[in-house]
């Protein structure tokens, strides 16, 4: 496994693990400050890992080309579902933007406001 492949895989697994840890800690915290702080930290690390994953994927696999990323996403989608469509890439973009906004809200507004936010 090349260094680029390792970094790309590691960052996505770190994002998944941080997502799981953050959501579990948030669900179990019941408003306890230490648990909320742990959840926010895990959520933030997971978000940063997702951004790093996107950067690694674009650097090591797509040469910073959206068109190349779209084609590769279409190829992978066709292999998995039979549908030759790269539009899933836009869902990834939306996920990253929404996640960054969510993390920013939590850090800016604090734990209490985050718990009361509209879903």
N, C-alpha and C positions, 0 to 999 in steps of 0.2 A: 504494500500500500504506500503510495507516495505521500509526501508531507502535505500537499494540498488536499488530497483526498481525506487524510486523517483529520486535518483542521476542519474541513467542511462537515464531515460526519460528527466529529466531537462537538462542534458548536451547536448543531441541531439537537443532539442528544442532551446537551447541557440545557438548551432552551426547553425541551420537553420535561426534563427532571425539575427545573426551576418552576415551570408552569404547574406541575403536579404538587410540588412542595408548597408553592405559594397559595394555590387554591385550597389545599388541605389545611394549611395553617389558618387561612382566613375563615374557612368554614368552622374550624374548631375553636377559634379564638373567643367567640362570644363577647367581643368588645374588650378583652383584656389587652392592655397596651403592649406588653412584651410579645404576645402572640401576633398582634397586629403589626408590630415592628418587624418581626421575623417574616411574616407573610409579605410585607412590602419589600423587604430586602430580597427575598427569593423571587418575587415578581419582577423586580428591577433587574436582577442578574439574568433572569430568563429572557427578558426583553433585550438586554444588551447582547446576550448570546445569539438571539435571533437576528439581530442586526449584523453581528459578526458572521453568522452563517450566510446571510445574503451576500455580504461582501466577499466571503471566501468562494461562494458558488460563482459569483460574477467574475472574480479574478481568475480562479483556477479552471473553470469549466466554460465560461462564456466570453472571456476576454473583454469584459466590460461592454458587451454588446447586447442591447435589449432584443434585437432581432434574433441573435443566436440563442438567447435564453428562451424566447418565444418558440422557436423551432424545436429546441430540446424538450421543452415542456409538452409541446404537441406530440412529439415522438413518444415520450414516456406515457402520456395519457392514452395514446393509441395502443401502446403495448399492454396497458392495464385494462382499458375499458373498450377498446375498439373505436373510440371516437378520436379522430385526428384534429385536436383542438388545443391551442396553447393558451387560451383565455384564463386558465387557472393561474397563470402568472399574475394576472391583475388581482386575483383574490389574495395572493401572497403580499402584493404591494399594499392592499387595503388592510390586511392583518397587521403588518408592521406599523403603518400609520396609526391605526386604532390603538394598538398596544402602547406605542410611544405616548399618545395622547392620554391614555388611561394612567400610565405611570406618572406622567407629568401632573395630572390632576391629583393623584394620591400624594405626591411630594409637596405640591403647592398648597393644597387645601387641608391636608392633615387627615388623620384617621377618622375623626367623627364625621367630617363632611363627606369623606369617601364612603362611609357606611350609609349615609343618608342620600347619596347621589341617585338621580333617576336612572333606572336601568333601561 
